[in-house]
Amino acid sequence: MDINLYRKDAEDFLGKVDKEYYLHYSGRKTELNLDEIYKQYDHLFSFENSQYLKNLIDSTEGDNKKKAGFLFQFCTEGYLSKKYQKISDKIANDEAMAKINIDDQDYAFRYSGIILSNEPDKNKRESIDSKRRKIIADVFNPDFKIYWQSLHKEAKGLGFDNYVSLFMQLKGYDFYSLDKSMDKLVLETNDIYEEHMDRLFNKKMGIGIHGSKACDFAFIKRAKEFDVFFKKENLVSIFKENMRLLGVDLDSQQNVIMDVEERENKSPRAFCCPAKVPSEIYLVVMPSGGQDDYGAMFHEGGHAEHFANVSSKLDFEYRYLGDNSITEGFAFCLENLTYEKAWLSSIIGMDENAAGEYVYFLGLINLFFLRRYAGKLKYELNLHKEAGVNNKDSLYSEILTKNLIMKYYPENYLKDVDEGFYCTSYIRAWMFEAQLKDYIFNKFGTEWFKSKKAGDFLKEIWGYGQKYSPEEILDFLGYKSLDINYLISNAVNLIKRKK
């Protein structure tokens, strides 16, 4: 294998894939067609290349060993994706074309989630959710079943016991240890979650959390009462102004292309596509108003700024590959500004009482997602440890309902699954961000988001791409390890610090 040619072709491939994702999910292109791109770069993703790179890990040291590991992950994930890209494309295209009839009008399946979250009538909300679940069960799940069962068999074909052991090797950390850490988080937050979430449900909808459903939470999370502070027309300007305070001028940052136009099939949630790192980064948003819109904008803006500030001198592996817990951690670093009273006061203009109420509300939303991802990890470990996916729908419902108390339906048991255990990247990112933010607060103060010095610090660590793991970065900053206790403490304190 010519490793330098391999790197060049791999970079070209990723650029074309991200550009295709951008065109499809921004609504500029109806069909997602990754299969053609995979065919063009078929030579990258062979079984032989995967084995070569796996052996290269064992025969090298230092930076070369790390880069070989990143390439092995890229090649093997690509090998799996290539074989089943047609069915993956079909699932995405079916979702893009699917329609749901609501009040005698057809809406895109993707957009129906927004309608559901804005529907105050419980019966109508449940009707919309029922129609969405029927499409998932009848249209998506047959293909999902073929897809996941095929990947399980491929994992064994690559010489691993199961899909779990394959991806623990690829990602380089222990999923079961992470599962134990999240068990601790769930156990230590059981009482505060149930008490305060029940109070929130009663206040917002007049029902308790027991007997509620996941679609009810979608409405609560929408939090229309805070819309006055999070106006649609202010979203982009507030993000730009906040980045300016940190020393980043988006208007002169030619490598970040912001797509803010409204289109029918555009993803309702902001996203980032790093087509060429660091020279061509797409930041896509369709402002709809509301606090969730702002959180998504700052999260994806965090990704965009990370990739846009990566040093162009870095090797391909460090600019594009590596542990995605890093870029997710940087994304959460900006998104979680919305949890800080000082930011809400000076940037959004909330008074002290409103800021206190909002931080309390977001604290509950945050704890919900931590517990949800703890449940997702536990479920996915069970789903992927065997080749079959039969009879796992009830397990999905059982685990998620237990962790969150509200009813989770079994129809989503294959759709609500992250590729390649990406849920672990989110969990590690939350842990990483909690400790990174601890460092930032101690060094730059509670109004760090107005500090150019803090911005310079972020740009410095953004510049390393994903060369270093969360553990390595935290070691540089004086922390001994990735520690769940910082995350638990933050989650609990957000709820307790209402006043």
C-alpha positions in Angstrom: 0.0 0.0 0.0 1.2 3.5 -0.9 0.2 5.2 2.4 0.7 8.7 1.1 -1.6 8.1 -1.9 -4.1 6.4 0.5 -4.2 9.6 2.7 -4.7 11.8 -0.3 -7.6 9.7 -1.7 -9.1 9.4 1.7 -9.2 13.2 2.1 -10.8 13.6 -1.3 -13.4 10.9 -0.4 -14.4 12.5 2.9 -14.7 15.9 1.2 -17.1 14.6 -1.4 -19.1 12.7 1.2 -19.6 15.7 3.4 -20.5 17.9 0.4 -23.1 15.3 -0.6 -24.5 15.4 3.0 -24.6 19.1 2.9 -26.4 19.3 -0.4 -29.0 16.7 0.7 -29.7 17.8 4.3 -29.7 21.5 3.4 -32.6 20.7 1.0 -30.6 21.6 -2.1 -30.6 18.1 -3.4 -33.5 15.7 -3.1 -31.7 12.4 -3.2 -28.7 11.3 -1.1 -26.4 9.3 -3.3 -23.3 8.2 -1.4 -23.2 4.9 -3.2 -21.6 6.5 -6.3 -19.0 8.2 -4.2 -18.1 4.9 -2.5 -17.9 3.2 -5.9 -15.4 5.9 -7.1 -13.2 5.3 -4.0 -13.8 1.6 -3.8 -10.1 0.9 -3.5 -9.9 2.6 -0.1 -12.1 0.2 1.7 -11.0 -3.4 1.1 -10.6 -6.1 3.6 -6.9 -6.3 2.7 -6.4 -2.6 3.5 -8.1 -3.0 6.8 -5.9 -5.9 7.8 -2.8 -4.0 6.5 -3.6 -1.0 8.7 -4.4 -3.2 11.7 -1.0 -4.8 11.4 0.6 -1.4 10.9 -0.6 -0.4 14.4 1.4 -3.3 15.9 4.6 -2.6 13.9 4.9 1.2 14.6 5.3 3.5 17.6 4.5 7.0 18.7 2.7 9.3 16.2 2.9 6.8 13.5 1.1 4.2 15.7 -1.6 6.7 16.5 -2.1 7.7 12.9 -2.2 4.0 11.9 -5.0 3.5 14.4 -7.0 6.4 13.0 -6.6 5.1 9.5 -7.6 1.6 10.6 -10.8 3.0 12.0 -11.5 5.0 8.9 -10.8 2.1 6.6 -12.8 -0.5 8.5 -15.8 1.8 9.0 -15.7 2.6 5.3 -15.5 -1.0 4.4 -18.7 -1.7 6.4 -20.4 1.4 5.0 -19.4 0.7 1.4 -21.0 -2.8 1.4 -24.4 -1.5 2.6 -24.4 2.1 1.3 -27.3 1.3 -1.1 -29.6 0.3 1.7 -28.4 3.2 3.8 -29.1 5.6 1.0 -32.6 4.0 0.6 -33.4 4.6 4.3 -32.3 8.2 4.1 -34.3 8.8 0.8 -37.4 7.1 2.2 -37.2 9.3 5.2 -36.8 12.4 3.0 -39.8 11.4 0.8 -42.1 10.2 3.6 -45.2 12.2 4.3 -47.5 12.4 7.3 -51.1 13.7 7.1 -51.9 16.2 9.9 -55.3 18.0 9.8 -55.8 17.0 6.2 -52.5 18.3 5.0 -49.4 16.3 4.1 -46.1 17.2 5.8 -42.6 15.9 5.4 -41.8 13.2 8.0 -38.7 15.2 9.1 -40.8 18.4 9.5 -43.5 16.6 11.4 -41.2 16.4 14.4 -41.3 20.2 14.6 -45.1 20.2 14.4 -45.3 17.6 17.2 -43.0 19.6 19.5 -45.2 22.7 19.0 -48.6 20.9 19.5 -50.1 21.8 22.9 -53.0 19.3 22.6 -51.9 16.0 24.1 -54.3 13.9 22.0 -53.2 15.6 18.8 -49.6 15.2 19.8 -50.0 11.5 20.4 -51.8 11.1 17.1 -48.9 12.7 15.2 -46.5 10.5 17.2 -48.5 7.4 16.3 -48.4 8.2 12.6 -44.6 8.8 12.8 -44.2 5.4 14.6 -46.3 3.6 12.0 -44.0 4.9 9.2 -41.0 3.9 11.1 -42.4 0.4 11.7 -43.8 -0.2 8.2 -41.3 1.7 6.0 -38.0 2.1 7.8 -37.7 -0.9 10.1 -37.6 -3.7 7.5 -34.5 -2.0 5.9 -33.0 -1.2 9.3 -33.3 -4.8 10.3 -31.4 -6.0 7.2 -28.8 -3.2 7.7 -28.0 -4.0 11.3 -28.0 -7.7 11.0 -25.7 -7.4 8.0 -23.2 -5.3 10.0 -23.3 -7.8 12.9 -22.3 -10.6 10.5 -19.5 -8.4 9.0 -18.0 -7.8 12.4 -17.5 -11.5 12.8 -16.2 -11.7 9.3 -13.5 -9.2 10.3 -12.4 -11.6 13.1 -14.2 -10.0 16.1 -16.6 -11.7 18.5 -19.3 -9.1 17.7 -20.0 -5.5 16.7 -19.3 -4.3 20.2 -15.7 -5.8 20.3 -15.0 -4.5 16.8 -15.9 -0.9 17.7 -14.1 -1.0 21.1 -11.0 -1.9 19.1 -11.6 0.9 16.5 -12.4 3.6 19.0 -9.7 2.6 21.5 -11.6 2.7 24.7 -13.8 0.4 26.9 -17.5 0.8 26.4 -18.4 -1.3 29.4 -16.3 0.9 31.7 -18.2 3.9 30.3 -21.5 2.1 30.9 -20.5 1.6 34.6 -19.7 5.3 34.8 -23.1 6.2 33.4 -24.7 3.7 35.8 -23.2 5.8 38.6 -24.7 9.0 37.1 -28.1 7.4 36.8 -28.1 6.0 40.3 -26.9 9.3 41.9 -29.5 11.4 40.0 -32.6 9.1 40.3 -34.3 11.0 43.1 -33.6 14.5 41.8 -34.6 13.6 38.3 -37.9 12.0 39.3 -38.9 14.8 41.8 -38.0 17.7 39.6 -39.1 16.3 36.2 -42.5 15.3 37.8 -42.8 18.9 39.0 -42.0 20.3 35.6 -44.6 18.0 33.8 -47.3 19.0 36.3 -46.5 22.7 35.9 -46.3 22.7 32.1 -49.0 20.1 31.2 -50.9 19.3 34.4 -49.8 15.6 34.3 -47.1 13.8 36.2 -44.1 12.1 34.7 -45.5 8.7 35.5 -47.8 7.7 32.6 -46.3 10.4 30.3 -44.8 9.7 26.9 -41.7 10.7 25.0 -43.8 12.9 22.7 -44.9 14.8 25.8 -41.3 15.6 26.6 -40.8 16.9 23.0 -43.5 19.5 23.7 -42.0 20.4 27.1 -38.5 20.7 25.7 -39.8 23.1 23.0 -40.4 25.6 25.9 -42.4 28.2 24.1 -42.6 30.4 27.2 -39.0 31.3 26.6 -39.4 32.3 22.9 -39.5 36.0 23.8 -35.8 35.7 24.6 -34.8 33.4 21.7 -36.2 35.1 18.6 -35.7 33.5 15.2 -34.5 36.7 13.6 -31.8 37.3 16.2 -30.2 33.8 16.1 -27.5 34.3 13.6 -26.5 37.9 14.7 -26.3 36.8 18.4 -24.0 33.9 17.4 -21.8 36.1 15.3 -21.6 38.8 18.1 -20.7 36.2 20.7 -17.9 34.8 18.5 -16.7 38.4 17.9 -16.3 38.8 21.6 -14.1 35.7 21.6 -12.0 37.2 18.8 -13.6 35.3 15.9 -15.0 37.5 13.1 -17.4 35.2 11.1 -18.0 37.8 8.4 -14.4 37.8 7.4 -13.9 34.1 8.0 -14.1 33.0 4.4 -13.6 29.3 5.2 -17.0 29.1 7.1 -20.0 29.2 4.7 -23.2 29.9 6.6 -26.4 28.6 4.9 -29.4 30.2 6.6 -32.1 30.1 3.8 -35.4 28.3 4.4 -36.1 25.2 2.2 -38.9 22.6 2.5 -36.7 19.6 2.8 -33.9 21.3 4.8 -33.1 19.6 8.1 -34.9 21.6 10.8 -31.9 21.3 13.1 -28.6 23.1 12.5 -25.6 20.9 11.3 -22.0 21.3 10.2 -20.3 19.7 7.2 -16.5 20.0 7.2 -16.0 19.3 3.4 -12.4 20.5 3.4 -10.6 21.0 6.7 -9.9 23.8 7.4 -10.7 25.6 4.1 -14.4 24.7 3.4 -16.7 24.3 6.4 -20.5 24.5 5.9 -22.6 25.7 8.9 -26.3 25.1 8.1 -29.2 26.5 10.1 -32.9 27.0 9.4 -33.9 29.4 12.2 -37.4 28.5 13.6 -37.1 30.3 17.0 -36.9 29.0 20.5 -34.3 28.0 22.9 -33.5 24.6 21.3 -32.8 26.5 18.1 -30.1 28.5 19.9 -28.6 25.5 21.5 -28.3 23.7 18.1 -26.8 26.9 16.5 -24.1 27.2 19.2 -23.4 23.4 19.2 -22.9 23.2 15.4 -21.1 26.6 15.5 -18.7 24.9 17.9 -18.0 22.2 15.4 -17.6 24.7 12.6 -15.1 26.9 14.5 -13.2 23.8 15.7 -12.7 22.6 12.1 -12.2 26.1 10.7 -9.3 26.7 13.1 -7.5 23.4 12.6 -3.9 23.9 11.5 -3.6 23.3 7.8 -0.1 21.9 8.6 -1.5 18.9 10.4 -1.4 15.5 8.8 -4.7 14.3 7.2 -5.3 11.9 10.1 -5.3 14.7 12.7 -7.4 17.1 10.6 -10.2 14.6 9.7 -10.0 11.5 11.8 -9.5 10.7 15.5 -11.7 10.6 18.6 -14.9 12.5 17.8 -15.4 13.1 21.5 -13.1 16.0 20.9 -15.1 17.9 18.4 -18.3 17.1 20.3 -16.7 18.4 23.5 -15.9 21.7 21.8 -19.4 21.9 20.4 -20.9 21.4 23.9 -18.5 24.0 25.2 -20.3 26.7 23.1 -23.8 25.1 23.4 -23.6 25.0 27.1 -23.2 28.8 27.3 -27.0 28.7 27.4 -26.7 27.2 30.9 -24.7 30.1 32.3 -26.6 33.0 34.0 -23.9 35.5 33.1 -24.3 34.7 29.4 -28.1 34.8 29.6 -28.0 38.2 31.2 -25.4 39.9 29.1 -26.0 38.3 25.7 -29.7 37.3 25.7 -30.9 40.1 28.0 -32.7 38.0 30.6 -33.4 39.4 34.1 -32.2 37.5 37.1 -35.5 35.7 37.8 -36.0 34.6 34.2 -32.3 33.5 34.0 -32.8 31.4 37.2 -36.0 29.8 35.8 -34.3 29.1 32.5 -31.2 27.6 33.9 -33.3 25.3 36.1 -35.3 24.2 33.1 -32.2 23.6 31.0 -30.7 21.6 34.0 -33.6 19.2 33.8 -33.3 19.0 30.0 -29.6 18.3 30.4 -30.2 15.6 33.0 -32.8 14.0 30.7 -30.3 13.7 27.9 -27.5 12.3 30.1 -29.9 9.6 31.4 -31.2 9.0 27.9 -27.7 8.4 26.6 -26.9 6.2 29.5 -29.9 4.1 28.5 -29.0 4.2 24.8 -25.5 2.9 25.6 -26.8 0.1 27.7 -29.4 -0.8 25.1 -26.9 -0.7 22.2 -24.4 -2.9 24.1 -27.3 -5.5 24.3 -28.4 -5.0 20.7 -25.0 -5.4 19.2 -23.5 -8.2 21.3 -25.4 -10.8 19.2 -25.9 -11.2 15.4 -29.7 -11.0 15.5 -32.0 -8.0 16.3 -35.2 -10.0 16.9 -37.1 -9.4 20.2 -34.9 -6.3 21.0 -37.8 -3.8 20.5 -39.2 -4.6 24.0 -35.7 -4.3 25.5 -35.4 -0.8 24.0 -38.7 0.3 25.4 -37.9 -1.2 28.8 -34.4 0.4 29.3 -35.3 3.9 28.0 -38.6 4.0 29.9 -36.9 2.9 33.1 -34.2 5.6 32.8 -36.6 8.4 31.8 -39.8 7.2 33.4 -41.9 8.5 30.5 -43.0 5.8 27.9 -40.7 5.0 25.1 -42.3 2.9 22.3 -40.6 -0.2 20.8 -41.0 0.9 17.1 -37.9 3.1 17.4 -35.7 0.3 18.5 -33.6 0.3 15.3 -34.0 3.9 14.2 -32.8 5.3 17.6 -29.4 3.7 17.2 -26.1 5.5 16.6 -23.8 4.3 13.9 -20.6 2.8 15.3 -21.5 3.5 18.9 -21.4 7.2 18.3 -23.4 7.5 21.6 -20.1 6.9 23.4 -18.6 9.9 21.7 -21.3 12.1 23.1 -21.0 10.7 26.6 -17.2 11.2 26.6 -17.7 14.6 25.1 -20.0 15.6 28.0 -17.4 14.4 30.5 -14.6 16.2 28.6 -16.6 19.4 28.4 -17.4 19.4 32.1 -13.7 19.3 33.0 -12.6 21.7 30.2 -15.2 24.2 31.4 -13.9 23.8 34.9 -10.5 24.9 33.6 -11.9 27.8 31.6 -13.9 29.1 34.6 -10.9 29.0 36.9 -8.6 30.7 34.3 -10.9 33.2 32.6 -13.8 33.7 35.0 -17.6 33.3 34.7 -17.7 35.8 31.8 -15.1 34.0 29.8 -17.3 34.2 26.7 -16.5 37.9 26.5 -12.7 37.3 26.7 -10.5 37.3 23.7 -7.9 35.5 25.8 -10.4 32.7 26.3 -11.0 32.7 22.6 -7.3 32.5 21.9 -7.1 29.6 24.3 -9.9 27.8 22.4 -8.3 28.6 19.0 -5.1 27.1 20.3 -6.6 23.8 21.3 -9.0 23.8 18.2 -5.8 24.1 16.1 -4.7 20.5 17.1 -7.8 19.0 15.3 -8.3 15.6 16.9 -4.7 14.7 17.3 -5.1 14.3 21.0 -7.8 12.3 23.0 -9.9 13.9 25.8 -7.6 12.2 28.3 -4.5 13.7 26.7 -5.9 17.2 26.6 -7.1 17.0 30.2 -3.6 15.8 31.2 -2.1 18.9 29.6 -4.5 21.0 31.6 -3.6 19.3 34.9 -6.4 16.7 35.3 -5.6 13.1 36.1 -8.3 11.4 34.0 -11.7 11.7 32.3 -13.8 11.8 35.4 -17.6 11.2 35.6 -17.8 13.1 38.9 -17.4 16.5 37.3 -20.4 15.7 35.0 -22.5 14.5 37.8 -21.7 17.5 39.9 -22.6 19.9 37.1 -25.8 18.1 36.3 -27.0 18.2 39.9 -25.9 21.8 40.6 -27.7 23.2 37.5 -31.0 22.0 39.1 -30.2 22.9 42.7 -28.9 26.4 41.8 -32.3 27.7 40.7 -32.1 30.8 42.8 
